[in-house]
Amino acid sequence: MDPSATRGVFRHGRDLYTHNLIPGRRVYGEELRIESGTEYRHWDPWRSKLAAYLLKTPDAPSFDRVRSVLYLGGAHGTTVSHLSDALPQATIFVVEKSPISFAPLLALSRERPNLLPLLADAQLPERYAADVGLVDLLYQDVAQRAQAQIFRENALACLAPAGEGLLMLKVRSITQSLTTRAVLGAAKRELEAGHLSVRESIELTPFSREHLALRIGS
Ligand SMILES: C[S@@+](CC[C@H](N)C(=O)[O-])C[C@H]1O[C@@H](n2cnc3c(N)ncnc32)[C@H](O)[C@@H]1O
């Protein structure tokens, strides 16, 4: 198991792993692997766009200065659980609006003290901004029509001045009539209106044909 460029993320051949914060526990049926007395969880890029991004980017983020995270669209916690492994000292606020998805997220957070789940709508950051404060990393994966606007408003409310962002931009189902390039252009304009710049955009094929990962700075 070799360390990768990203804090808390390891490589074994072509695969990514994180150090299991709760040894013996799987979150989504993933492979567990013990090496030199340490247990790792396989991070499946077909199930997690962040894993797909880390495998595909030529310039992976280090996350070295990340002490707090705002994660929008936690779902059942697949990706959240790997961030929880990778950043055990960080505080990770996880917003999810579906009560059905929130239940497993809540159960996950009972085992993992660095997770703070919030049953809330990411379109209304004013409802949770005071609890969250300013974060070092804003991550969004909500598959909503107004996804760039949601990111911009959350960055305005909660992203620290030198903070970084990752937006998993759904390019297919927003509208079938626009090309990926047009969707990306519209998202860039929306983000720039909030003084955010897109530093990198990475296609997540073959893992996801529907998304681009945008790395965003302020
Ligand atoms: C594609 S899933 C997220 C998968 C997750 N990020 C992962 O990798 O494990 C999108 C999630 O966003 C949630 N969502 C959609 N719109 C939202 C909103 N406005 N506020 C909060 N959550 C939202 C959905 O309920 C769903 O659970």
Ligand as a Chemical Component Dictionary entry (heavy atoms), coordinates in Angstrom:
data_LIG
# 
_chem_comp.id                   LIG 
_chem_comp.type                 NON-POLYMER 
_chem_comp.pdbx_formal_charge   0 
_chem_comp.three_letter_code    LIG 
# 
loop_
_chem_comp_atom.comp_id 
_chem_comp_atom.atom_id 
_chem_comp_atom.alt_atom_id 
_chem_comp_atom.type_symbol 
_chem_comp_atom.charge 
_chem_comp_atom.model_Cartn_x 
_chem_comp_atom.model_Cartn_y 
_chem_comp_atom.model_Cartn_z 
_chem_comp_atom.pdbx_ordinal 
LIG C1  C1  C 0  -25.780 11.347 -6.586 1  
LIG S1  S1  S 1  -26.366 11.358 -4.954 2  
LIG C2  C2  C 0  -24.915 11.674 -3.995 3  
LIG C3  C3  C 0  -23.943 10.527 -3.882 4  
LIG C4  C4  C 0  -22.881 10.782 -2.833 5  
LIG N1  N1  N 0  -22.272 12.105 -2.998 6  
LIG C5  C5  C 0  -21.769 9.750  -2.832 7  
LIG O1  O1  O 0  -20.844 9.871  -3.644 8  
LIG O2  O2  O -1 -21.794 8.841  -2.007 9  
LIG C6  C6  C 0  -27.153 12.912 -4.830 10 
LIG C7  C7  C 0  -27.754 13.187 -3.453 11 
LIG O3  O3  O 0  -28.042 14.579 -3.376 12 
LIG C8  C8  C 0  -29.227 14.722 -2.637 13 
LIG N2  N2  N 0  -29.773 16.038 -2.966 14 
LIG C9  C9  C 0  -30.357 16.430 -4.119 15 
LIG N3  N3  N 0  -30.730 17.714 -4.042 16 
LIG C10 C10 C 0  -30.357 18.162 -2.821 17 
LIG C11 C11 C 0  -30.464 19.398 -2.144 18 
LIG N4  N4  N 0  -31.027 20.452 -2.737 19 
LIG N5  N5  N 0  -29.991 19.494 -0.887 20 
LIG C12 C12 C 0  -29.412 18.431 -0.289 21 
LIG N6  N6  N 0  -29.289 17.224 -0.865 22 
LIG C13 C13 C 0  -29.755 17.089 -2.126 23 
LIG C14 C14 C 0  -30.091 13.563 -3.076 24 
LIG O4  O4  O 0  -31.108 13.294 -2.122 25 
LIG C15 C15 C 0  -29.064 12.446 -3.182 26 
LIG O5  O5  O 0  -28.958 11.720 -1.987 27 
# 
loop_
_chem_comp_bond.comp_id 
_chem_comp_bond.atom_id_1 
_chem_comp_bond.atom_id_2 
_chem_comp_bond.value_order 
_chem_comp_bond.pdbx_ordinal 
LIG C1  S1  SING 1  
LIG S1  C2  SING 2  
LIG S1  C6  SING 3  
LIG C2  C3  SING 4  
LIG C3  C4  SING 5  
LIG C4  N1  SING 6  
LIG C4  C5  SING 7  
LIG C5  O1  DOUB 8  
LIG C5  O2  SING 9  
LIG C6  C7  SING 10 
LIG C7  O3  SING 11 
LIG C7  C15 SING 12 
LIG O3  C8  SING 13 
LIG C8  N2  SING 14 
LIG C8  C14 SING 15 
LIG N2  C9  SING 16 
LIG N2  C13 SING 17 
LIG C9  N3  DOUB 18 
LIG N3  C10 SING 19 
LIG C10 C11 SING 20 
LIG C10 C13 DOUB 21 
LIG C11 N4  SING 22 
LIG C11 N5  DOUB 23 
LIG N5  C12 SING 24 
LIG C12 N6  DOUB 25 
LIG N6  C13 SING 26 
LIG C14 O4  SING 27 
LIG C14 C15 SING 28 
LIG C15 O5  SING 29 
# 
